[in-house]
Amino acid sequence: MLLKTKPADVFVDRHNGPDEAAVAEMLRVIGVESIDQLIDETVPAAIRLKKPLNLPAALTERAFLAKFKGIAGKNKLFKNYIGLGYHDTQLPAVIQRNILENPGWYTAYTPYQAEIAQGRLEALINYQTMIIDLTGLEIANASLLDEGTAAAETLHMFHSLSKKKNATRYFVSEQVLPQTIDVLRTRATPIGIELVVGDHRTADLTDETLFGAILQYPAADGAVYDYTDFISKAHDNNLFVTVAADLLSLTLLTPPGEMGADAVVGNSQRFGVPMGYGGPHAGFLATKDAFKRVIPGRIIGQSIDAAGNKAYRMALQTREQHIRREKATSNICTAQVLLSVLAGMYAVYHGPQRIRQFASNIHALARTLDAELHALGLEQANEFYFDTLDIQLESKELQTAIRQEAESAGINFRYFEQDGTARVGISLNQNTEIEDVQDIVAVFSKVLGRDVRQVAQADEVEVTWTDNLIRKSEYLTHPIFNSHHSEHEMLRYMKQLENKDLSLAHSMISLGSCTMKLNATAEMIPVTWPEIGGLHPFAPREQAAGYTEIFHDLEKWLCEVTGFDAVSLQPNSGAQGEYAGLLAIKGYHDARGDQHRNVALIPASAHGTNPASAVMAGMTVVVVKSTEEGNIDVADLKAKAAQYADKLSCLMVTYPSTHGVYEETIIDICATIHQHGGRVYMDGANMNAQVGLTSPATIGADVCHLNLHKTFCIPHGGGGPGVGPIGVVADLAPYLSGHVLVDADGRTAGAVTSAPWGSASILPISYAYINMMGGEGLTQATRIAILNANYIKARLEEHYPVLYTGSNGRCAHEMILECRHFKKAGIEVEDIAKRLMDYGFHAPTVSFPVAGTLMIEPTESESKEELDRFIEAMISIRKEIAEVEAGNADAKDNVLKHAPHTAATVLVHDWERPYSREQAVYPTEYARSYKFWPTVSRIDSAYGDRNLICSCTPIEQYTDAEEKLVETDKGPSY
């Protein structure tokens, strides 16, 4: 017997779903001889790459993890007391294992289909309640990208609300975190807002050109101020006031809401989320109830389902960018759901007493350290502080000596100048122990030539703040924060919530434009390594040699994939990547003296965030028509490009189109824009249909954002985290985002996010994916994605018309199914979406980009068996619709209108529906064997908006231990 040797464990075979036999059968159904033929009939020859991707050879999972362990080991884990909004913390192991490392949580999609997302929605309600309680305000959103983003969003919000006609200036305390000021300046400048940075104690609030102000609490140097009088004077002069606050300090300090603040923003990182060299972390924004209709981001609200039972869903402005487009108040379409869930669970697990104790211990140790440094003859500038000391030094030379000694001891402080003197900032954290204080004192003692004294732990420390600064109100009083403090109870609570949510662990999520592909376990493993999570984003760069290597390699590889010359990894969402890309274009035009170039041409079919981002970048949106075939109307584009030639800034285009077609005119379209002096921005949402076959540079684009949480396998996390880096051609590279605190490779443009490299700690996921796939594997993934989509199309098009196809009748990686004609029978596309839940599937994208349709994207990761189960479900639902069309089922009282069906719905004594219980909940044999049960019936969103409740149900409603029994489903409201 002759044995042949070849690699037996190839990662690409793990990533791609169909095996060789399945591929052959799928090709037969489609009607082609090979994948090559299918690709030739799908992707226009003019845009095909001329050579394969030049990427490192693919590694096995074992080989990659061994390699990456070495890279991560180049990062140095120092004790970090730098502060500035980032602090060492401890994520409880029970939360790390059962949420952060659990695909049941991290592979779920944004909860647009609320009936199968009740667990995540409850977790987000907990988070919102935590933020509301601690800030002392009335309403909070479900998280934003980071603190800087949250601060910038309130600037926009209050500018739009201001009634002062000529107010275009915004006061910023000089003690706001420097990275936040950087982001504020980036966001303010394009829309004509001037920042006035100064001392809040001497600010002239009577200036009629001011519309608002932002303060930091505690301040960047650690000082704690009572802002009550400032806020009162600001309100007397019709100014809105935002306070950026440290969440943990608010367990001891009077919350800004009680001082009168209109909004409170910040970062929930120190509630158990690792620093991760800058992210991802859940920023927060709380405000007054009066602003609930304009608050940016997502709000989770309580409503009722068809049976009258409590149910959660996204409230008010959900997906407003896709409705209001350029009139949207924000381009935010990504929250940091997984991270806000972690922070909220941290509060649930620890409860108000333990969290307050963490804060008390930190302050007590800070007081002890202050006394010890005072005994050494050092002067500490902050009269009142929470966790941060501001040490004034005699000279810059002394500061340098302290830094050298500290770093040799594995310690990082903050080094800065203020009021003409050299300073050392020391911010203590949850993990600080008395031994750490001893080590800090030892550093100063050695530099000053003093004997090192033994530091003693104080049993009690008196708070010396003024009475106005001491918090007296209660917080986290709801039972949810007082019921799960043992690990067993916490474990069960998280599992109960997990069981309410459908994720990729259950079945395919075929969302068009969202690319819900495999997030391989090997890719996820490094995320929780301390070498990845333990670094402060403003630590000296030489301590982050491993991260530097990751950034360098990933930028190089993404340049190869896109065909571009430079990449910025800073944007931490796709929408933020859009914005950063447009700023690069704006920076290019401005540098050439073309400040008047401010018109953005945007196709009618574009993502809703495109026009919102353009307006934020100071541009005027001009819409380009679409043809009946769904393509860009080239004649209209050329006419408008000529009409606005003197003002043309850019075209924003998605490729393949949002309609799932490779438009063959794309090169001509890009050339037209260049002919008239504009640049081409390509939305990378559909990059999963390009990698290895074509590229943004090949079609003629100048800049493109990449959704790493789509094409490059970072999981959606239930609605975030995301990463949206941008690639650019050479002449746009100088205008990529920089950072005020870190030299981001010499870039001088302003930051778009708080951390220099955005959500750095999840970049290893994409790094792993590219490493283990290699160039051939990435290309094969694209080919299989197109194969899977065309297979679904071939099997479903006789049941559901496919709206748009290419010249050869092929779709790209996704397709749009026509469902509008079902309206004649009273069936809406929403009914199909809800009925799919009974079959165990999440609905495809509903009513985008065409209202009343379904957009399906299977990705390459789904096997033929899973595709067939989904196809069979769709065909079965079509037969159910046919029953209504034929009059054999009532137009209102039918299995689609009552979907989804819960266990409580069918477990009633008297079943009075005109269809059987079995048809309701076991429509297929697979559903019978592997049933996923929605926990609520169809939710009444309108009721929830009319009766807005965005926090945990008030305690008064918990007077009875038992909640009412679930009633029989009454069906939806008509």
Sequence and secondary structure as in RCSB ss.txt:
>XXXX:A:sequence
MLLKTKPADVFVDRHNGPDEAAVAEMLRVIGVESIDQLIDETVPAAIRLKKPLNLPAALTERAFLAKFKGIAGKN
KLFKNYIGLGYHDTQLPAVIQRNILENPGWYTAYTPYQAEIAQGRLEALINYQTMIIDLTGLEIANASLLDEGTA
AAETLHMFHSLSKKKNATRYFVSEQVLPQTIDVLRTRATPIGIELVVGDHRTADLTDETLFGAILQYPAADGAVY
DYTDFISKAHDNNLFVTVAADLLSLTLLTPPGEMGADAVVGNSQRFGVPMGYGGPHAGFLATKDAFKRVIPGRII
GQSIDAAGNKAYRMALQTREQHIRREKATSNICTAQVLLSVLAGMYAVYHGPQRIRQFASNIHALARTLDAELHA
LGLEQANEFYFDTLDIQLESKELQTAIRQEAESAGINFRYFEQDGTARVGISLNQNTEIEDVQDIVAVFSKVLGR
DVRQVAQADEVEVTWTDNLIRKSEYLTHPIFNSHHSEHEMLRYMKQLENKDLSLAHSMISLGSCTMKLNATAEMI
PVTWPEIGGLHPFAPREQAAGYTEIFHDLEKWLCEVTGFDAVSLQPNSGAQGEYAGLLAIKGYHDARGDQHRNVA
LIPASAHGTNPASAVMAGMTVVVVKSTEEGNIDVADLKAKAAQYADKLSCLMVTYPSTHGVYEETIIDICATIHQ
HGGRVYMDGANMNAQVGLTSPATIGADVCHLNLHKTFCIPHGGGGPGVGPIGVVADLAPYLSGHVLVDADGRTAG
AVTSAPWGSASILPISYAYINMMGGEGLTQATRIAILNANYIKARLEEHYPVLYTGSNGRCAHEMILECRHFKKA
GIEVEDIAKRLMDYGFHAPTVSFPVAGTLMIEPTESESKEELDRFIEAMISIRKEIAEVEAGNADAKDNVLKHAP
HTAATVLVHDWERPYSREQAVYPTEYARSYKFWPTVSRIDSAYGDRNLICSCTPIEQYTDAEEKLVETDKGPSY
>XXXX:A:secstr
       S  HHHHHS   HHHHHHHHHHHT S HHHHHHHHS GGGS SS         HHHHHHHHHHHHTTB
   EE  BTTB      HHHIIIIIT HHHHT   TTSGGGBHHHHHHHHHHHHHHHHHHT SEE S BS HHHH
HHHHHHHHHHH   TT  EEEEETTS HHHHHHHHHHHGGGT EEEEE TTT  TT TTEEEEEEEES TTSB  
  HHHHHHHHHTT EEEEEE TGGGGTB  HHHHT SEEEEE TTTT   GGG    EEEEE GGGTTT  S EE
EEEEETTS EEEEEETTTTHHHHHGGG S       HHHHHHHHHHHHHHHHHHHHHHHHHHHHHHHHHHHHHHH
TT EE  SSBSSEEEEE S HHHHHHHHHHHHHTTEE EEEEETTEEEEEEE  TT  HHHHHHHHHHHHHHHT 
        S     S GGGB  S  S SGGGGS  SHHHHHHHHHHHHTTB  TTTS B BTTT      HHHHG
GGG HHHHS  TTS GGGBHHHHHHHHHHHHHHHHHHT SEEE    SHHHHHHHHHHHHHHHHHHTT TT  EE
EEETTS THHHHHHHHTT EEEEE B TTSSB HHHHHHHHHHTTTTEEEEEEESS TTS   TTHHHHHHHHHH
TT EEEEEETTGGGTTTT  HHHHT SEEEE TTTTT    TTT      EEE GGGGGGSB  SSS  TT  B 
 SSSSTTSSGGGHHHHHHHHHHHHHHHHHHHHHHHHHHHHHHHHHHTTTS B    TTS   S EEEE GGGGGG
T  HHHHHHHHHHTT B  EES SSTTEEEE   TTS HHHHHHHHHHHHHHHHHHHHHHTTSS SSSSTTTT S
  HHHH  SS   SS HHHHH SSHHHHHS    SS  EEHHHHHHT   SS  GGGGSSSS            
